[in-house]
Amino acid sequence: MAINKNSTGYTIRFSVVLVAICGSLLALLATSLKEPQQKNVANEKRQFILSAAGFAPMDSLKKLEKADIEKIFTESVTSNVYNYEGNPIEGENAFTIDIVKEHKSTKNEPKKRKYPVFTYINGSDTSYVIPMAGNGLWGPVWGFAALGADQNTITGIVFDHKSETPGLGAKIAEKSFMEMFTSSTKMVMKGEKYMGLKVVKGGLKEPNHEVDAIAGATITSNGVSSMLRAGFKPYMKAWNKIK
């Protein structure tokens, strides 16, 4: 019996088979790519932390092999996880905490959030790298900020984003913006008073605690400012426990 390829039934059956085949191929491809993708994400995270800590700029770190990055990271970085009150959380792996997901899941409940800190030691130099996340104009923004041995002064910072506007909000990940945090002294405490950091428009009133906003990117700048102001505070309670 000849198959009528012009019939509705044939078209439906053909479509179902084609969708099933394509779905199976996509599922297989996704599964096969999952592990390499996870390794790439982990490698980039190590790069962010090492760059913020001052080991090398991101451009230089991206030229290194994954195995070399992992070796450097393992030999020079330790980590802890704290709660909002600055108490250590036992049994938590700081590196596996996705700070963006953690921020989203505890958006209105920061006291339930887990706060990782990465301690970078290079000879006699020590840096404390704090990851944080917030909201930009089109999606999440995040950063890794390093405090020096005084646990107050910014020594390095790296920002990134998911989908901010090129030439505007996306400038948070550019060297010119990030250098404003290290080109002059920026601190999160003023004596015993917590200040955090702010990204502001119209001039700096507290130069040691503020950075100029990006022109034309008010919402992204405000998102980074909110992230910075809230991001450091829980760690100020934890320093006497990080020894």
C-alpha positions as CSV (number, residue, x, y, z in Angstrom):
1,M,0.0,0.0,0.0
2,A,1.5,3.3,-1.1
3,I,2.0,6.0,1.5
4,N,0.1,9.2,0.8
5,K,2.7,11.8,1.6
6,N,0.1,14.6,1.0
7,S,-2.3,13.4,3.7
8,T,-2.8,15.1,7.0
9,G,-2.0,12.0,8.9
10,Y,1.4,11.6,7.2
11,T,2.3,15.2,7.9
12,I,1.4,14.8,11.6
13,R,3.3,11.5,12.0
14,F,6.3,13.0,10.2
15,S,6.3,16.0,12.4
16,V,6.0,14.0,15.6
17,V,9.0,11.8,14.6
18,L,11.1,14.8,13.6
19,V,10.4,16.6,16.9
20,A,11.2,13.5,18.8
21,I,14.5,13.0,17.0
22,C,15.5,16.7,17.3
23,G,14.5,16.7,21.0
24,S,16.6,13.6,21.7
25,L,19.6,15.2,19.9
26,L,19.3,18.4,21.8
27,A,19.0,16.6,25.1
28,L,22.1,14.6,24.2
29,L,24.0,17.7,23.3
30,A,23.0,19.5,26.5
31,T,24.1,16.6,28.6
32,S,27.4,16.3,26.8
33,L,28.1,20.0,27.1
34,K,27.0,20.4,30.8
35,E,30.4,19.3,32.3
36,P,32.5,21.6,30.1
37,Q,30.2,24.5,30.8
38,Q,30.4,23.9,34.5
39,K,34.2,23.8,34.3
40,N,34.2,27.1,32.3
41,V,32.0,28.8,34.9
42,A,34.3,27.6,37.8
43,N,37.4,28.7,35.9
44,E,35.9,32.2,35.3
45,K,35.0,32.4,39.0
46,R,38.6,31.6,40.0
47,Q,39.8,34.3,37.5
48,F,37.4,36.9,39.1
49,I,38.6,36.1,42.6
50,L,42.3,36.1,41.7
51,S,42.0,39.3,39.6
52,A,40.2,41.2,42.5
53,A,42.8,39.9,44.9
54,G,45.5,41.4,42.8
55,F,47.2,38.3,41.4
56,A,46.9,39.5,37.8
57,P,44.5,41.4,35.6
58,M,41.6,39.5,33.9
59,D,43.2,39.8,30.5
60,S,46.3,38.0,31.7
61,L,44.4,35.4,33.6
62,K,42.3,34.5,30.5
63,K,45.5,33.6,28.7
64,L,46.4,30.9,31.3
65,E,45.3,27.3,31.1
66,K,42.4,26.1,33.3
67,A,44.7,23.7,35.1
68,D,47.2,26.5,35.9
69,I,44.4,28.8,37.2
70,E,43.1,26.0,39.4
71,K,46.6,25.3,40.8
72,I,47.2,28.9,41.6
73,F,43.8,29.2,43.2
74,T,44.2,26.1,45.3
75,E,47.6,27.1,46.6
76,S,46.8,30.7,47.4
77,V,43.1,31.0,48.4
78,T,41.2,29.7,51.3
79,S,37.5,30.3,52.1
80,N,34.8,30.5,54.7
81,V,31.0,31.0,54.8
82,Y,29.3,33.3,57.3
83,N,25.7,34.2,58.1
84,Y,24.3,37.7,58.4
85,E,25.5,38.0,62.0
86,G,29.1,37.1,61.1
87,N,29.0,33.6,62.5
88,P,30.7,30.9,60.5
89,I,28.5,28.2,58.9
90,E,30.2,24.9,59.2
91,G,30.2,22.4,56.3
92,E,29.5,25.0,53.6
93,N,31.7,25.1,50.5
94,A,32.1,28.8,49.7
95,F,33.2,28.2,46.1
96,T,30.1,26.3,45.1
97,I,27.7,29.1,46.3
98,D,26.3,30.8,43.3
99,I,26.1,34.4,44.6
100,V,23.5,35.5,42.0
101,K,21.2,32.6,42.8
102,E,21.8,33.2,46.5
103,H,20.8,36.9,46.1
104,K,17.7,36.0,44.1
105,S,16.5,33.4,46.5
106,T,16.9,35.7,49.6
107,K,16.2,39.0,47.9
108,N,13.9,40.2,50.6
109,E,15.5,38.1,53.4
110,P,19.2,39.0,53.5
111,K,19.4,37.5,57.0
112,K,18.9,34.1,55.5
113,R,21.7,34.6,53.0
114,K,25.0,32.8,53.0
115,Y,28.0,35.0,52.8
116,P,31.2,33.5,51.3
117,V,34.6,35.2,51.8
118,F,37.8,34.2,50.0
119,T,41.2,34.8,51.7
120,Y,44.1,35.3,49.3
121,I,47.6,35.1,50.7
122,N,50.7,36.0,48.6
123,G,53.8,36.0,50.8
124,S,53.1,38.7,53.5
125,D,50.2,40.2,51.6
126,T,46.6,39.2,52.5
127,S,43.4,40.2,50.7
128,Y,39.8,39.3,51.6
129,V,37.6,38.9,48.5
130,I,33.9,39.4,49.0
131,P,31.4,38.3,46.3
132,M,28.2,40.1,45.9
133,A,25.2,40.4,43.5
134,G,22.5,42.9,42.7
135,N,20.1,44.1,40.0
136,G,21.0,46.1,36.9
137,L,18.7,47.5,34.3
138,W,18.1,44.3,32.3
139,G,19.3,41.6,34.7
140,P,21.6,40.6,37.5
141,V,25.0,42.3,38.1
142,W,27.7,40.9,40.4
143,G,31.1,41.7,41.6
144,F,34.1,40.5,43.6
145,A,35.6,43.2,45.9
146,A,38.9,42.7,47.7
147,L,39.7,44.4,51.0
148,G,43.3,44.6,52.1
149,A,44.9,43.4,55.4
150,D,43.2,46.3,57.3
151,Q,39.9,44.7,56.3
152,N,38.6,48.1,55.3
153,T,40.5,49.5,52.2
154,I,39.5,48.4,48.7
155,T,42.5,46.9,46.9
156,G,40.8,45.5,43.9
157,I,37.4,45.0,42.4
158,V,35.8,43.1,39.4
159,F,32.3,43.6,38.1
160,D,30.3,41.7,35.5
161,H,26.7,41.5,34.3
162,K,24.3,39.4,32.3
163,S,22.7,41.8,29.9
164,E,23.4,45.5,30.5
165,T,23.4,47.9,27.6
166,P,26.7,48.1,25.6
167,G,28.3,51.5,26.0
168,L,26.1,52.4,29.0
169,G,25.4,50.0,31.9
170,A,27.9,47.4,30.5
171,K,30.7,49.9,31.4
172,I,30.6,48.5,34.9
173,A,32.8,45.7,33.6
174,E,35.3,48.1,31.9
175,K,38.7,48.9,33.4
176,S,38.0,52.6,33.5
177,F,35.0,52.2,35.9
178,M,36.7,49.5,38.1
179,E,39.9,51.5,38.4
180,M,37.9,54.3,40.2
181,F,37.7,52.0,43.2
182,T,41.5,51.7,43.5
183,S,42.9,54.8,41.9
184,S,42.3,56.6,45.3
185,T,41.7,55.4,48.8
186,K,38.2,53.8,49.1
187,M,37.1,52.4,52.4
188,V,33.9,50.8,53.7
189,M,34.3,52.0,57.3
190,K,34.7,55.6,58.6
191,G,36.2,55.0,62.1
192,E,33.6,52.9,63.8
193,K,30.8,53.9,61.4
194,Y,29.8,51.6,58.6
195,M,29.7,53.5,55.3
196,G,29.8,50.8,52.6
197,L,30.4,52.2,49.1
198,K,28.1,54.3,46.9
199,V,28.0,55.1,43.2
200,V,26.7,58.6,43.0
201,K,25.8,61.4,40.5
202,G,26.6,65.0,40.8
203,G,30.0,64.9,42.5
204,L,31.5,63.1,45.5
205,K,30.6,64.3,48.9
206,E,32.5,61.5,50.7
207,P,35.4,60.8,48.3
208,N,36.7,57.9,50.4
209,H,33.4,56.1,50.2
210,E,31.9,57.1,46.8
211,V,32.6,56.6,43.1
212,D,31.2,58.6,40.2
213,A,28.2,57.0,38.4
214,I,28.3,56.1,34.7
215,A,26.7,58.8,32.5
216,G,23.5,57.6,30.9
217,A,23.3,54.4,33.0
218,T,21.4,55.6,36.1
219,I,19.6,52.4,36.9
220,T,22.6,50.2,36.5
221,S,24.7,52.6,38.6
222,N,22.0,52.6,41.3
223,G,22.0,48.8,41.2
224,V,25.7,48.6,41.7
225,S,25.5,51.1,44.5
226,S,22.8,49.2,46.3
227,M,24.8,46.0,45.8
228,L,27.9,47.6,47.3
229,R,26.2,49.2,50.2
230,A,24.5,46.0,51.3
231,G,27.2,43.6,50.2
232,F,29.9,44.6,52.7
233,K,27.9,45.0,55.9
234,P,27.6,41.4,57.1
235,Y,31.3,40.9,56.7
236,M,32.1,43.7,59.0
237,K,30.8,41.5,61.8
238,A,32.9,38.6,60.8
239,W,36.5,39.9,60.6
240,N,37.4,39.0,64.2
241,K,36.5,35.4,63.3
242,I,38.6,35.4,60.1
243,K,42.1,34.6,61.4
